[in-house]
Amino acid sequence: MFQGASALSLDAKGRMSVPARHRDVLKEQAEGRVTITKHPDGCLLLFPRPEWEVFRGRVAALPMDATWWRRIFLGSAADVEMDGTGRVLIASELRLAAGLDKDVMLLGMGSHFEIWDATTYIAKEQAAMAQGMPDALKNFTF
């Protein structure tokens, strides 16, 4: 299970270095193979290949009224292999879609990661906190 946030930078070619704590798990769990795709919230999703295959199956089974969501998730998916130094190349189309330039946030979300433009993530996080907790968390204890 992936968790935690990492502030990272993309290099001039659009490569992101996966933090060492996640790199070893990705190499073991997915032989360094990942899939990156769009997320409707404006970030990217990065899946270890075995988790992607599960997600892809769920998306492929969506009903016909979700055709555009199939297009978004599956049509923009890019299979990538980590290089020898643990970097992944984020395709220019995906970087453009998520507004990624240099500073990014990598968030562990359990079975996968989210990749955010750092400024966008901070703004969305602050907006969410300003709205207060949703009803689903009202009875949640910390």
Protein Blocks (a to p, Z undefined) as FASTA:
>chain_A
ZZdjddddddfkopacddfklmmmmmmmnnopacddddfkopacdddfklmmmmmmmmmm
pcfklmmmmmmmmmmpccddddfkopacddfklmmmnopaklccdddehjaccdddfklm
mmmmmmmmmnopafklmmpcZZ
